[in-house]
Amino acid sequence: MRVAGQLLWSLAINVAALFVASIFISGIDYGSDFGTLILAGIVFGLVNFFVKPLVKLLALPLAVITLGIAFFFVNIIMLYITSWIVSGFNIDKFSDAIWATIIIWLVNVVFHGVIGFDDRRRR
């Protein structure tokens, strides 16, 4: 039950983060279709769960050289993969993807701070 609850919260946070990014960045668009936004949130979560660890592992040498900045670009790639998979979810320019990644990160920080998904506090 606890894992299912965290999965649903994670989905809701992804949807909210993509929604907030689309509000502030005109180049992030889901066509005003709530179904597309939900699908993008699900795909974004799945991409982050399945693809991101592999990409982070491959980017690890570059991350060491760049002091971790390469991981920021891994997040941008995850956003682009989501836009490639979900038709109707679009990113106009690379600069839009950069700003969207920052906004998505901020939304995640706020929600995780409020909800408290940090398992380290429970140990």
N, C-alpha and C positions, 0 to 999 in steps of 0.2 A: 504493500500500500504506500509506503513511504517513497519508494522509487517511482511509482506511478504518479504520485503527487508532485515530485520534483520534476518529472518529465513534463507534466502539464504546465507547471509554472515556467519551466524553461521555454516551452512553446509560446506561452503568453508573453514572456519577456521578449522573445525574438520578434513576435508580431508587433508588439508595442515599439520596439527599437526601430524596426523597419518603417513603421508608421510615422514615428517622430522624425526619422531621417527624411522621409518624403515630404513632411511639412516644411522643414527648414531648407531643404535642397531641391530646387526646381528640377534638377537633372535626375532625381530618383523618382520613378513613377511606377505605380501599380494600376494605372488606368481607372482609378476611383472604383475598382471592383474589390469588395471586401473578400470575396472568395480567392482572388488572386493574391491578396495580402496574406491571408491565412496559409495558402499553399506555399508562398514564398517563405513565410516563417517556419513552416514544417521542413521545407527543403533546406533552408539555411541551417536549421538545427541538425539535420541529418548530415549535411556536408561538413559541418563543424565536428560532428561526432566521428564520422567514418574517414573523411578525406584529410582533415586538418592534421591529425597526428602524423600521418605519413609525410605530408608536405613539410611539417615542422622538423621531422627527422632529417629529411633531405636538405633542408635549409640550415641545419644546425651549424655546419662549418662557416657559412656566410654570416649567421647570427653571431657567432663568436667574434668574427672579424669586425662586424659592425656594432658590436656591443648590444645586440638584441634588436636593433632597428629592423632587421630583416623580418622579424616576426610580425611587425606592423604590415609589411607587404604581403605576408601570408594571409592575414585577415582580409586584405583587399582582394586577394585571389579568391577567397571563400565567397565573398560577396559577388564577384564576377561569375563564379561557377553557378551560384544561385540564379543570377540573371540569365545565364545561358540555358538553364534547365527549365525555368518557369517563364513560359511565354506570357507577355503582359507585364512582367516586372522588368523595367529597363533602367540602365545607367547610361546617361548621355555622354559624359566626359570622364576622363581619369581623375580630374580634380574633384568631380562630384563623388567618385568612389572614395577618395581620400577623406573628404569631409564626412561622408556617410559612415565610414569606418570609425572615425572619432566620435560621432554622435552615438552610434551603436554601442561603442565601448562605454561612453558616459551613462547611457540608459542602463546598461548591464550593471555598472558599478552601483548606481543608485538603487536599482531593484534588488540586487543581491545584498546590499547593505540593509535595506528595509526588511526583506524577507528573511535574510540570514541563512543562506545556503552553505555557509562556511562550515564544513565538517570539523575543522581543526578546533573549534570552540567546544565541541562535544566530547573531545578526548580527555 
